[in-house]
Amino acid sequence: MFGWTSNKAVEPRTKDSTVTDQLVAERNWAGNYSYQAPQLAHPASVEELQGLVAGAKKIRALGSRHSFNSIADTDGTLVVLDQLEPGITVDPANMTVTVSGGTRYGTLAAELQRQGFALHNLASLPHISVAGAVATATHGSGDANGNLATAVAGLELVTADGSILSVRRGDKDFDGMVVGLGALGIVTKLTLDIQPSFDVAQSVFENLDWDLVLENFDQITSSAYSVSLFTDWSGETVGQAWLKRRSGDPAPAISDFFGGTPATEARHPLPGVSGSNCTQQLGIAGPWSDRLAHFRMEFTPSQGDELQSEYLIPREHAVDALRTMRRLSDVVTPLLLVGEIRTVAADQLWLSANYGRDGIGLHFTWRQDQPAVEAILPLLEAELAPFAARPHWGKLFDAGAAAVAPLYPRFNDFIALAERLDPFGKFRNDFLDRTVFGS
């Protein structure tokens, strides 16, 4: 009746050889969080996963462990989908690809490029899982580019009774199910929009003039398919601008870019770190799959021993928000490895940080001093509150449900959807109780 297709519930499976009956003792990618779940499961099939879900009191999926908070944790069973086949199936007629939820973007991108196709965008890291990135509305950059979840044309998930629910774009409540935070079920399969493969040339400019950036912000972010600005918010210059230009787009000026000069060798966003693990720069064109992410799949991404926060701001407040951040540099800069500014297009996904509005992302890569970072987050969020800043679901933030709910027009609709699909809270955890359900 809701445009969904579902199979019947399956018999619970409470024991399986893939379940480890001990504390998970797994840490996230950054090393700042240890999962508390007493059981870890690696189902070898969707049917096995259905049995695990049906028999569990509490259960959640663990992706590539790139969240910096407890969003993926549970006091029941953590399920890892790394034993499921990637199942990458391209449908050229409908220009879609269907893939298992545990597949990493780097794996998917390489296979799509091999077959002559592309995704519209990638996040900074190709190492993250498709289902995890979609569930938290993770994004890349570009004035006209929606976050990664906007490419979802359909999805399949195992719901609380172990049955499989399949939904497609246009179905009732589809827009509420895509960015699901893991609260609606375990996503086993996604169908994504694709397009013909394209080439990208990436150029880096250094030491842009802050005054020129503020005066010409729209011109800067529209100067390439994807633009990222890297800064520590102090001083009179923006450290780096990364421009990812699609083939056929006008090339940036060679000698000057709003006060910035072209880098003469590969750069890393973090000052003093080798750019050897970053994607090809210096304006050398190549496949989208090797350029749209900041980091190469075959190398350890970014810094590793770091923390991250990010807030999405409506586009109309961009310059005022940047001025506010510069004013806060005395507080922020000492704890910061680097900050990133990027743009994201609006969408209609209920819990997407860009629901209903074009925006900019203010990203913070912090030093790994969690007590100090958490101590300044309330101040940072208070200063950004006049701009209706929405926190990234997978990163560190202080706000609870009372502060987050007014930022999302469909927030209560999502809660009602979650309560309908999971009436006993099987997929809920402490993080969701604090930030969504408010208990």
N, C-alpha and C positions, 0 to 999 in steps of 0.2 A: 504493500500500500504506500510505501515511501519511495518506490522506484529502486529499491534494493533487491538484490538476489542473495539468497542464503541457503545453505544446506542445513540439515537437521543437526541437533546437538549430538555429540559423541560421548561414549562412555569415558568417565574419568580414568586417568592413568596416574596413579600416585607414585609409582616407582618405575624407574627405567635405568638402563645401564649408562645412559648419558648424563644422569644426574649425580652430582657430587654432593654427598651429605656432609658437608663441612663448611665452615665459614669461607666465603668466597676469597677473602684476602687479596682481592684485585684492586689495583689503584687506577685512577684515570690517567689519561695521557700526560697531564701536567704534573702528576704526582701529589697534588694537593688534597685529593679525596680518596678515602678507602671505602669501598662498598661494604655494606653491613649485611647483605643478604646471606642467610645460612646455607642456601643451595644455589648451585650454578648448573645450568642445563645447556647442552648443545644438541638439540634434536636434529636427527638426520633426515627428517621428512616433515612435511606440513601435517600429515596425519599424526605423527608423533607429537608435534607441537600442540595439536588440538587436544590430545589426551592430557598433556601436561596442564594446559589452561583449564580444562574442565575439572581436573582434580585438585587444583590449587585454591588455597584461601587467599593468597596474595601472590601476584606475579607481575613482572614487567620485563621488557626487552632491553638488553644492553647492546648498544651499537659499537661504534669505533672508540668509545671512551673519551670523546673529545669535549664533553660538557665539563664545566668547571664547578658545577654545583651538584646537588643530590637528586636532580630530576630523574635520573635513570634508576635509582636505587629502590629497594623494597625490603620489607622484613620477611619476605617469602622466598620465591624462586626467581632468580635472574636468568633470562633466556638469551642465549647468543645464537644468532642465525648463521654463523660462519660455516656450518656444515651443509647448508642448503646450496644447491647448485645456483650459480648466478642467473642462469636461465635467460640470457639476453636474447630477446626475440624482436627483430625489427619488422614493422609492418609498413612497407613503402607506400602502399595505397592510401593509408590513413596518416602517414608521416608521424608514427609513434613508435616507441620502443617499450617493451614490457620486460621488467627485471625484478629479481627477488630483492626484498627490502634490505638484506644484509650486504648487498654488493656495494663496493666502494666506488666513488665517482671516478677515480683514476682508471679503474678496471673498465667501467662502462665507457668512459671517454675514448680509451684506446680502441675498443671494439667498434664503437660507432665510427671513429675516424677510419678504421680499416675498411668499413663498408661504405664509406663516402657520406656519412651523416654527422650531425652535430647537435649538441644541446645549445640552448640560447645563452647559457652562462655557467660558470663554475665559481665555487667559493675560493677563498685564499688557499685552502688545502684540498688537494684531490684525494686525500687519505680518508675522508669522512664517509660514513655510510649514507646511502641514498635515503633510507627510511628515517634515520636520525636527523639528517639535515632538513628534510621536509617537515618532520613533526615539530621542529622548533623554528621554522621559517628562516633558516639560515640563508645567507644571500651572498652574491658577488657584488658587482658594481656596475653602474651605468644609468644615465638619466632615463632611458627608455626600457630598462631591464627590470622586470619583476624579480622577486626572490626565487630561489630554486623551487619552492613549493608551487609557484604559479605554472610550472610546466606540467603538473600532474593532471592527466586526463582521466585517470581511473585508479582505483586502489582496491586491494583485497586485504581483509584483516580477520584474525581469529578473535571472536568476541567472548564474553565472559562464560558462556555455557559451552564453549568449544566449537561452536558452529562458525562457518566461514561466511562473511558478509562482503559482497562485491558492490561497489558503487561507481558511478561514472559522472563525469562533468554534466551538469544539468539536472541530476537527480536531486530530490528534496534533501536538504541538509548536507549536500556534498561539500559546500563551501565551509561548513563547520567541521568536517571530518578530516580535511587534508592536514591542517596544522593541529594535530590532535594531542600533542604533548604526551602521548602514550596512555592517555586516560580513557580511550575508547576501545582499545584492543591492541593486539600485536600485529603490525602490518607485515604481511608476507610477500606482497607483490605490488608493484606500482607500474602504471603505464604513463609514459612521459611524452610530451610533444617533442619532435625533432625537426630539423631542417637540413638542407644540403650543407655539406662541409664547407668551411671557409677558412681563409688564412688570416692571421693576426700578426702585426708588427708591434713590438713593445719597445717604447722609448722611456728613458728615465731622465728627468731634469732635476737639478739640485739647487737648493738655496733660493727658492722663490721669495719675492718680496711680500711680506704679510699685507701691507697696505694695498698692493696691487691685487692680491688674492681676494681680499674683502671687497674691493671695488668691482672686481670682474668675476665673481664666483660663478655665475651662470655660464659665462663664456668659457671658463676653465673646465667645468664639468661636462660641457657639451663638446669639447674639443676632440673627443675620441669616443669610441664605443664604450669603453670602461676607463674611468679615471680614479686613481687613489692618491690622496695626499698624506704624507707621513710627517709627523711633527711631534715634538715633546712639549709644545705649547709655550715655550719660553723664547726670548729673543725676538729679533726683527725679521727672521726668515722662516719659511716652511722648508723642512729638511729635504724632502724629495716629492716629486710628482711622477707617478707611473701612468703612462698613457698606453692603452691597448687599442690599437687602431685596426679595424677590419680592412681587408683588401678592398681597394677602390675608394676608401675615405681619404680626404685631404691629409697630407703629412703635416706635422707640426713644424714650426720654424726651427731651423737647425741651430741658430746661434743664441736665441733668447726665447724664454717662455715665461712671461710675466716676472722678469728679473732673474729667472733660473737659467742655468747653463746645462748643456747636455752632459751626462755622465760619460766618461771615456772607457769605463769597464763595467762589468756586471756588478750591480749593487744589491745588497740585502737591506730590508727595511730597518734593521737594527744597526745603528752606527758601529763601525769597527768589526762587523761580522762579515765573513766572506760571502760573496754572492754566488758561489759555485753551486749551491743547492737551490737556487732560484731559477725560474723559467727564463728562457732566452730573451735577452734584451738587445740594446744597441740598434734597434730598428730593423733587425733581421726578420723578415717575414717567414712564417711557418704555420703549421696546423693549429687551429683553435685549441685542440686538446693539449698542446704543449705551451700555450701562452696565456689562456684566460685565468688560470690559477696563478698565484704568486710563487708557489713552491713546486718542485719536481717530485713526481710520485716515487722515484727510486731513491730519494734522499730523506733523511730525518727532517720533518717539517719544522720550520720556525725555530724557536729556542728550546721548547720542551719544558724547562724549569721556569715557568711563568704562570701568571694568572691573567684572566681576561674579563672585562666588562664591556658592554656596548649599549648605547641608547639611541633609539630612532626618533628623529625630530621632524615635524612637518617642514616641507621645503620652504614655506614662506617665512619660517623663523631661522633659516640657516645662518645668515650673517650675524644676527643677534646672538645666537647660540655660540658661534665661533668667538665672538667678542667676549662672551661670558667665560668661555674656557680659557682664553688668554688671561683674563683677570684672575682666574683661579690657579695660574701656573705655579705660584709659590707653594700651594698645597699639593697639587697634582704631580708636577714634574719630578720631585725627589723620589717618588715611588714608581715612576713610569720608565719602561724600557722604550716604548714608542707608542704614539697614538696614530690612528688612521681615520681619515675622513673620506666617505664615499657616498654615492647617491643610489637610490633604489626607487623604482616606479611603484605606483599605487596598485592595489589588488583588492579583491573582495573576499578573501579568506578570513574567517571570523577572528581568529587569534593571531593573525599575521601582524607584525609590528608596523606594516605599511597598509593595513586595512583602510581603504577609503582615502588615502592621501599619498602623494609623492613625498619622499623624505630624504634626509641625509642620515647616515650612520656615524655616530661618534664612538669610535672603537678605542679601547684602552688595553694595551699589553703591559701588565704590571710586573714589577719585580715580585718574586715569590716570598712575600711577607704578608700572609693573609690577615693577621690581626691588624696590621697597619692599614691595609687596603680596606678591610671591612669597616674600620673606624672612620674613614673619610667618605664612604659611600652615602651615608645619610646627608651629609653636606652637599655632595655632588648632585644627588637627586633633588634636594631642595632648590638648588640653584637652577636646575634644568626643568623643574616643575612648571614654571610659567610657559614653557614651550611644549607642554603635553608629551614629554619624553616617555617612550615605551621601552622598557628594558628587554634585551635579548633573553629569551627563555633559557638558553643553555649556558649563560655566563653569570658572573657574580653580580648580584644586586641586593638591595636592602628591602625594597618595598614588599608589603604583603598584599593580600587580596583587596583590602579596603582601599588601598591607593591605586592598585592596578585596574580594578574593575571599571572605574569611570572612564578609563582611557580607551575602552573597547565597546562600541555600540552594541555588539552582539554577544557580550560576555555572558549575560544571563541565559541567552539561548544556548550557548555552549554548555553551561552547567546543566541545563535541562536535558540536552542531548546525552551528556555523559551519564546522568542519572537514569535515563531510559535504557541505554545500552549496557550499563554496568550498575545495576540497582544496589548491589551489595558492596560496591567499592573495591572490587578485586584488583583493579589496576591503579587505585589511588595509593599515594604514599605521603610522607610528611611534607615533602616539597609542594605537592599539589594542594594539600590541605592548607598550607600556609599562604600560597600565592594565588590559588584559584578558588577553592571551595570555602576558604575562610574559617575553618574549624581549628 
